[in-house]
Each structure stands twice: as C-alpha cells, then as structure tokens.
C-alpha cells in the first residue's frame, strides 16, 4: 500500500476514535465516562508517538475536534428525538 494512503488512513482512524471517545465522555454522567477520557488521551499519545511532523499532528487535533462535534450533535439529536416523539409527528 502506498505510504501516503497509510498516513491518511492512520490520521483519519486515530482522530475518529479520539473524537468518538470524547463525544461519549461528554454524554455520560457515570464514573465510567472517565474511561473514555483516558481512551481519547491514549489515542492522542499513540498517534503523537508514531507521527513526528507538526502538520499531521495539527490535522489530528482538528479532525478529532470535528469528529467530536459531529458525534455530539448526532447523539443530541437522537436523544431529542427519542425523548420528544410528539415533536417529530407534528402533534401540538
């Protein structure tokens, strides 16, 4: 496999996992939420060990934040729809 494709997949995968772990961390109220925080930190540490260039590190952080916000919006929309079924049916 081409080295450029490997790099793109690596940054995408690590940032996706970090963003999802942060989104789950922000949605939970239990003590287990801190496990997801540590997992997100672990993803960052593992990625920063493998990659030494500044540009790819910045890309990781930016993508992780984008994935975090996207997942948080999706989680919130799903919870809203689940908790307010009348809103979706148009009943007043």
C-alpha positions, 0 to 999 in steps of 0.5 A: 500500500502506498505510504501516503494512503497509510498516513491518511488512513492512520490520521483519519482512524486515530482522530475518529476514535479520539473524537468518538471517545470524547463525544461519549465522555461528554454524554455520560454522567457515570464514573465510567465516562472517565474511561473514555477520557483516558481512551481519547488521551491514549489515542492522542499519545499513540498517534503523537508517538508514531507521527513526528511532523507538526502538520499531521499532528495539527490535522489530528487535533482538528479532525478529532475536534470535528469528529467530536462535534459531529458525534455530539450533535448526532447523539443530541439529536437522537436523544431529542428525538427519542425523548420528544416523539410528539415533536417529530409527528407534528402533534401540538 
